[in-house]
Amino acid sequence: MKPEAPKDIDRIFAEEGYLITEAIRKGARDAILRHKQAGLPIVVWRDGKSVWIQPEEIDDYLAEQDARR
């Protein structure tokens, strides 16, 4: 078996970095939705301070985040 060539991390981020970013976004969204299902608030950074988002406001928060992209 031929040994694998070493990976160039800069090339990977340049060419495939969007996959990493999307995986992180999906994981964060899943965690936020689990908080909503459990009836738990989340904390976000907004206008230079920490803000609590109540479970019933999470859908609006996610829609706001989606609109920014």
PyMOL commands that place a pseudoatom at each C-alpha (Angstrom):
pseudoatom trace, name=CA, resn=MET, resi=1, chain=A, elem=C, hetatm=0, pos=[0.000, 0.000, 0.000]
pseudoatom trace, name=CA, resn=LYS, resi=2, chain=A, elem=C, hetatm=0, pos=[1.288, 3.430, -0.947]
pseudoatom trace, name=CA, resn=PRO, resi=3, chain=A, elem=C, hetatm=0, pos=[1.695, 5.874, 1.995]
pseudoatom trace, name=CA, resn=GLU, resi=4, chain=A, elem=C, hetatm=0, pos=[-0.548, 8.924, 1.931]
pseudoatom trace, name=CA, resn=ALA, resi=5, chain=A, elem=C, hetatm=0, pos=[1.058, 12.241, 0.998]
pseudoatom trace, name=CA, resn=PRO, resi=6, chain=A, elem=C, hetatm=0, pos=[1.186, 14.759, 3.846]
pseudoatom trace, name=CA, resn=LYS, resi=7, chain=A, elem=C, hetatm=0, pos=[-1.752, 17.135, 3.847]
pseudoatom trace, name=CA, resn=ASP, resi=8, chain=A, elem=C, hetatm=0, pos=[-1.226, 20.849, 3.309]
pseudoatom trace, name=CA, resn=ILE, resi=9, chain=A, elem=C, hetatm=0, pos=[-3.528, 22.481, 5.869]
pseudoatom trace, name=CA, resn=ASP, resi=10, chain=A, elem=C, hetatm=0, pos=[-3.431, 25.882, 4.151]
pseudoatom trace, name=CA, resn=ARG, resi=11, chain=A, elem=C, hetatm=0, pos=[-4.575, 24.313, 0.876]
pseudoatom trace, name=CA, resn=ILE, resi=12, chain=A, elem=C, hetatm=0, pos=[-7.328, 22.381, 2.631]
pseudoatom trace, name=CA, resn=PHE, resi=13, chain=A, elem=C, hetatm=0, pos=[-8.700, 25.539, 4.277]
pseudoatom trace, name=CA, resn=ALA, resi=14, chain=A, elem=C, hetatm=0, pos=[-8.428, 27.512, 1.041]
pseudoatom trace, name=CA, resn=GLU, resi=15, chain=A, elem=C, hetatm=0, pos=[-10.152, 24.876, -1.079]
pseudoatom trace, name=CA, resn=GLU, resi=16, chain=A, elem=C, hetatm=0, pos=[-12.448, 23.148, 1.396]
pseudoatom trace, name=CA, resn=GLY, resi=17, chain=A, elem=C, hetatm=0, pos=[-12.764, 25.556, 4.316]
pseudoatom trace, name=CA, resn=TYR, resi=18, chain=A, elem=C, hetatm=0, pos=[-16.425, 26.183, 3.542]
pseudoatom trace, name=CA, resn=LEU, resi=19, chain=A, elem=C, hetatm=0, pos=[-17.132, 22.558, 4.490]
pseudoatom trace, name=CA, resn=ILE, resi=20, chain=A, elem=C, hetatm=0, pos=[-15.660, 23.154, 7.941]
pseudoatom trace, name=CA, resn=THR, resi=21, chain=A, elem=C, hetatm=0, pos=[-17.620, 26.374, 8.365]
pseudoatom trace, name=CA, resn=GLU, resi=22, chain=A, elem=C, hetatm=0, pos=[-20.878, 24.704, 7.323]
pseudoatom trace, name=CA, resn=ALA, resi=23, chain=A, elem=C, hetatm=0, pos=[-20.285, 21.787, 9.705]
pseudoatom trace, name=CA, resn=ILE, resi=24, chain=A, elem=C, hetatm=0, pos=[-19.757, 24.202, 12.604]
pseudoatom trace, name=CA, resn=ARG, resi=25, chain=A, elem=C, hetatm=0, pos=[-22.889, 26.187, 11.672]
pseudoatom trace, name=CA, resn=LYS, resi=26, chain=A, elem=C, hetatm=0, pos=[-24.964, 23.003, 11.480]
pseudoatom trace, name=CA, resn=GLY, resi=27, chain=A, elem=C, hetatm=0, pos=[-23.665, 21.813, 14.852]
pseudoatom trace, name=CA, resn=ALA, resi=28, chain=A, elem=C, hetatm=0, pos=[-24.451, 25.154, 16.483]
pseudoatom trace, name=CA, resn=ARG, resi=29, chain=A, elem=C, hetatm=0, pos=[-27.948, 25.219, 14.965]
pseudoatom trace, name=CA, resn=ASP, resi=30, chain=A, elem=C, hetatm=0, pos=[-28.610, 21.668, 16.174]
pseudoatom trace, name=CA, resn=ALA, resi=31, chain=A, elem=C, hetatm=0, pos=[-27.485, 22.593, 19.696]
pseudoatom trace, name=CA, resn=ILE, resi=32, chain=A, elem=C, hetatm=0, pos=[-29.733, 25.676, 19.682]
pseudoatom trace, name=CA, resn=LEU, resi=33, chain=A, elem=C, hetatm=0, pos=[-32.720, 23.606, 18.559]
pseudoatom trace, name=CA, resn=ARG, resi=34, chain=A, elem=C, hetatm=0, pos=[-32.042, 21.056, 21.321]
pseudoatom trace, name=CA, resn=HIS, resi=35, chain=A, elem=C, hetatm=0, pos=[-32.161, 23.903, 23.832]
pseudoatom trace, name=CA, resn=LYS, resi=36, chain=A, elem=C, hetatm=0, pos=[-35.525, 24.953, 22.409]
pseudoatom trace, name=CA, resn=GLN, resi=37, chain=A, elem=C, hetatm=0, pos=[-36.872, 21.382, 22.633]
pseudoatom trace, name=CA, resn=ALA, resi=38, chain=A, elem=C, hetatm=0, pos=[-35.720, 21.151, 26.244]
pseudoatom trace, name=CA, resn=GLY, resi=39, chain=A, elem=C, hetatm=0, pos=[-37.301, 24.513, 27.070]
pseudoatom trace, name=CA, resn=LEU, resi=40, chain=A, elem=C, hetatm=0, pos=[-33.929, 26.086, 27.865]
pseudoatom trace, name=CA, resn=PRO, resi=41, chain=A, elem=C, hetatm=0, pos=[-32.749, 29.577, 26.923]
pseudoatom trace, name=CA, resn=ILE, resi=42, chain=A, elem=C, hetatm=0, pos=[-29.520, 30.271, 25.043]
pseudoatom trace, name=CA, resn=VAL, resi=43, chain=A, elem=C, hetatm=0, pos=[-27.026, 33.104, 25.458]
pseudoatom trace, name=CA, resn=VAL, resi=44, chain=A, elem=C, hetatm=0, pos=[-25.818, 35.047, 22.416]
pseudoatom trace, name=CA, resn=TRP, resi=45, chain=A, elem=C, hetatm=0, pos=[-23.489, 37.997, 21.864]
pseudoatom trace, name=CA, resn=ARG, resi=46, chain=A, elem=C, hetatm=0, pos=[-25.448, 41.005, 20.593]
pseudoatom trace, name=CA, resn=ASP, resi=47, chain=A, elem=C, hetatm=0, pos=[-24.353, 44.644, 20.397]
pseudoatom trace, name=CA, resn=GLY, resi=48, chain=A, elem=C, hetatm=0, pos=[-21.324, 44.076, 22.593]
pseudoatom trace, name=CA, resn=LYS, resi=49, chain=A, elem=C, hetatm=0, pos=[-23.067, 42.226, 25.404]
pseudoatom trace, name=CA, resn=SER, resi=50, chain=A, elem=C, hetatm=0, pos=[-24.469, 38.842, 26.401]
pseudoatom trace, name=CA, resn=VAL, resi=51, chain=A, elem=C, hetatm=0, pos=[-28.203, 38.472, 25.829]
pseudoatom trace, name=CA, resn=TRP, resi=52, chain=A, elem=C, hetatm=0, pos=[-30.513, 35.649, 26.914]
pseudoatom trace, name=CA, resn=ILE, resi=53, chain=A, elem=C, hetatm=0, pos=[-32.806, 34.284, 24.200]
pseudoatom trace, name=CA, resn=GLN, resi=54, chain=A, elem=C, hetatm=0, pos=[-35.810, 32.474, 25.650]
pseudoatom trace, name=CA, resn=PRO, resi=55, chain=A, elem=C, hetatm=0, pos=[-36.926, 29.162, 24.069]
pseudoatom trace, name=CA, resn=GLU, resi=56, chain=A, elem=C, hetatm=0, pos=[-40.034, 30.746, 22.535]
pseudoatom trace, name=CA, resn=GLU, resi=57, chain=A, elem=C, hetatm=0, pos=[-37.803, 33.364, 20.805]
pseudoatom trace, name=CA, resn=ILE, resi=58, chain=A, elem=C, hetatm=0, pos=[-35.302, 30.882, 19.318]
pseudoatom trace, name=CA, resn=ASP, resi=59, chain=A, elem=C, hetatm=0, pos=[-37.108, 30.485, 15.964]
pseudoatom trace, name=CA, resn=ASP, resi=60, chain=A, elem=C, hetatm=0, pos=[-37.018, 34.259, 15.475]
pseudoatom trace, name=CA, resn=TYR, resi=61, chain=A, elem=C, hetatm=0, pos=[-33.323, 34.328, 16.416]
pseudoatom trace, name=CA, resn=LEU, resi=62, chain=A, elem=C, hetatm=0, pos=[-32.494, 31.587, 13.896]
pseudoatom trace, name=CA, resn=ALA, resi=63, chain=A, elem=C, hetatm=0, pos=[-34.493, 33.346, 11.174]
pseudoatom trace, name=CA, resn=GLU, resi=64, chain=A, elem=C, hetatm=0, pos=[-32.561, 36.536, 11.920]
pseudoatom trace, name=CA, resn=GLN, resi=65, chain=A, elem=C, hetatm=0, pos=[-29.262, 34.657, 11.613]
pseudoatom trace, name=CA, resn=ASP, resi=66, chain=A, elem=C, hetatm=0, pos=[-30.339, 33.032, 8.331]
pseudoatom trace, name=CA, resn=ALA, resi=67, chain=A, elem=C, hetatm=0, pos=[-31.280, 36.438, 6.901]
pseudoatom trace, name=CA, resn=ARG, resi=68, chain=A, elem=C, hetatm=0, pos=[-27.771, 37.738, 7.623]
pseudoatom trace, name=CA, resn=ARG, resi=69, chain=A, elem=C, hetatm=0, pos=[-26.207, 35.147, 5.306]
for i in range(1, 69): cmd.bond("trace and resi %d" % i, "trace and resi %d" % (i + 1))
show_as sticks, trace
zoom trace
